[in-house]
Every structure is written in structure tokens, then in C-alpha cells.
Amino acid sequence: MPDFVAALFASAIFCLAVVALNALTRLALQAQIAPDGLMEGGFVQYGGALVLAGSTYRRAVRTPVRVAAD
């Protein structure tokens, strides 16, 4: 996969992960099952999204492209 496409895919995954983790954090805080120190837009959300995007980028760059003719 070209680097540009892999970077585009990884950035899309990062954005989706931040939105999903913020939604899960909001639900956990409203249900009072999360500690008060856990906040929306915090280190846990951005760190988790960054780890997911980084692993996605590494996997996209490492995986060879399969052509239908092969």
C-alpha cells in the first residue's frame, strides 16, 4: 500500500477512535462506573487512539498488496 494511502487510513482510524473513545468515556461517566479523573479528551482517549492508528499504519505499510491476477 502506498505510504500516502496508509497515512490517510491511519489518520481516519485515529479520528474515529477518538470519537468512539470519547463516547465510551461519556457513557461511563454518566453511568458512574468510571473514576472522576477520567475525562473526555484526556490522555487515555488520545493515547488509545494514537496506539490504534500507529499499529494500523505499521500493518498497512508492512502488508503486501495482493493483486487479483496473482
C-alpha positions as CSV (number, residue, x, y, z in Angstrom):
1,M,0.0,0.0,0.0
2,P,1.4,3.4,-0.8
3,D,2.5,5.5,2.1
4,F,0.1,8.3,1.4
5,V,-2.9,5.9,1.4
6,A,-1.6,4.2,4.6
7,A,-1.2,7.6,6.3
8,L,-4.7,8.6,5.2
9,F,-6.2,5.4,6.5
10,A,-4.3,5.7,9.8
11,S,-5.5,9.3,10.3
12,A,-9.1,8.2,9.6
13,I,-8.7,5.5,12.2
14,F,-7.3,8.0,14.7
15,C,-10.3,10.3,14.2
16,L,-12.8,7.5,14.5
17,A,-11.1,6.1,17.6
18,V,-11.0,9.5,19.4
19,V,-14.8,9.9,18.7
20,A,-15.5,6.4,19.9
21,L,-13.4,6.6,23.0
22,N,-14.9,9.9,23.9
23,A,-18.4,8.5,23.5
24,L,-17.5,5.5,25.7
25,T,-16.0,7.8,28.3
26,R,-19.1,10.0,28.4
27,L,-21.3,6.9,28.8
28,A,-19.1,5.6,31.6
29,L,-19.1,8.9,33.4
30,Q,-22.9,9.2,33.1
31,A,-23.4,5.7,34.4
32,Q,-21.0,6.5,37.2
33,I,-18.8,3.5,36.6
34,A,-15.7,5.5,35.7
35,P,-13.5,7.4,38.2
36,D,-13.8,11.1,38.3
37,G,-10.3,11.6,37.0
38,L,-11.2,10.1,33.7
39,M,-12.4,12.9,31.4
40,E,-13.4,13.4,27.8
41,G,-10.5,14.4,25.6
42,G,-7.9,13.2,28.1
43,F,-4.7,11.2,27.9
44,V,-6.5,7.8,27.8
45,Q,-8.6,8.7,24.7
46,Y,-5.8,10.3,22.7
47,G,-3.2,7.7,23.8
48,G,-5.5,4.8,22.9
49,A,-6.4,6.4,19.5
50,L,-2.7,7.1,18.8
51,V,-1.7,3.5,19.6
52,L,-4.5,2.2,17.4
53,A,-3.6,4.5,14.5
54,G,0.1,3.6,14.8
55,S,-0.5,-0.1,14.7
56,T,-2.8,0.4,11.7
57,Y,-0.2,2.4,9.9
58,R,2.5,-0.2,10.6
59,R,0.3,-3.0,9.4
60,A,-0.8,-1.2,6.3
61,V,2.8,-0.4,5.3
62,R,4.0,-3.9,6.1
63,T,1.2,-5.9,4.4
64,P,2.0,-6.6,0.7
65,V,-0.6,-5.6,-1.8
66,R,-2.5,-8.6,-3.3
67,V,-3.4,-8.3,-6.9
68,A,-6.4,-10.2,-8.3
69,A,-4.2,-11.7,-11.1
70,D,-1.9,-13.4,-8.6
